[in-house]
Amino acid sequence: MKRWFTISVAAAAAFLSGCVIIDVDDARARDEPPTARPATCDIAAYQSLIGQGDRQIDRSRLPQTYRVICFECQATMDYNANRLTIQLDRENRVAAVSCG
């Protein structure tokens, strides 16, 4: 009986030693609205793409990190402030450009 108790206590101690309390100090923990992330992909330089067809885009003039999202295509929701995102409409024309 004593041996079973010792094994149980040792197992509980080993199990609980993996538990760590983490103090999360971010906007969500403080119930503050998240701040907007600055756009660093030089979006103003690419506003002229709006209305152009997908095949008219000179990709050699785009930044190193960019993506083109077709109208019905899925896209990841990861945010990259340096990435230019080009969104197409149903007719494969540029509908919007954004950073992210």
C-alpha positions in Angstrom: 0.0 0.0 0.0 2.8 2.4 0.9 4.6 1.5 -2.3 1.5 2.3 -4.4 1.1 5.6 -2.6 4.8 6.5 -3.3 4.4 5.6 -6.9 1.2 7.7 -7.2 2.8 10.7 -5.6 5.9 10.4 -7.8 3.7 10.1 -10.9 1.6 13.1 -9.9 4.7 15.2 -9.3 6.2 14.2 -12.6 2.9 15.0 -14.4 2.5 18.4 -12.7 6.1 19.5 -13.2 5.2 20.0 -16.9 2.5 22.6 -15.9 3.8 26.1 -16.1 1.9 29.3 -15.5 2.4 31.8 -18.2 1.6 35.5 -17.7 0.2 36.7 -21.0 0.5 40.5 -21.2 -1.0 41.6 -24.5 -4.0 43.7 -25.7 -6.4 40.8 -25.5 -5.5 40.1 -21.8 -6.0 43.8 -21.0 -9.3 44.0 -23.0 -7.8 46.8 -25.2 -8.5 46.9 -28.9 -5.5 45.7 -31.0 -3.5 48.5 -32.7 -3.3 48.6 -36.4 -0.1 47.3 -37.9 1.8 49.7 -40.1 1.8 48.9 -43.8 5.4 48.6 -45.0 4.9 47.1 -48.4 4.8 50.6 -50.1 1.2 50.1 -51.1 0.9 53.6 -52.7 3.3 52.5 -55.4 0.9 49.7 -56.5 -2.5 51.5 -56.4 -2.2 51.9 -60.2 -2.7 48.1 -60.6 -6.4 48.4 -59.7 -8.5 47.7 -62.8 -5.7 46.0 -64.7 -6.1 42.4 -65.8 -4.1 39.7 -64.1 -2.0 39.0 -67.2 -1.2 42.7 -67.6 0.6 42.9 -64.2 4.4 43.2 -64.7 5.5 40.8 -62.0 9.1 41.9 -62.4 8.1 45.3 -60.9 6.4 43.8 -57.9 8.2 43.5 -54.5 10.0 40.3 -53.7 7.2 39.1 -51.5 3.7 39.3 -53.0 0.7 37.1 -53.7 -2.2 37.2 -56.1 -5.5 35.9 -54.8 -8.2 35.0 -57.4 -11.9 35.8 -56.7 -12.9 32.4 -55.4 -9.5 31.2 -54.2 -8.7 30.6 -50.5 -5.8 32.4 -48.9 -3.9 32.0 -45.7 -4.7 34.5 -43.0 -1.1 35.0 -41.9 0.0 38.6 -41.8 3.2 39.8 -43.4 3.5 43.6 -43.4 6.1 43.4 -46.2 4.0 41.3 -48.5 1.9 42.9 -51.2 -1.5 41.2 -51.6 -3.3 41.6 -54.9 -7.0 40.6 -54.9 -8.7 39.8 -58.2 -12.4 40.1 -59.1 -14.6 37.7 -61.1 -13.1 39.0 -64.4 -9.5 38.5 -63.1 -9.0 42.2 -62.8 -7.3 43.7 -59.8 -10.0 44.7 -57.4 -7.8 45.7 -54.4 -4.2 45.9 -53.2 -3.1 45.7 -49.6 -0.2 44.8 -47.4 -0.4 41.6 -45.6 
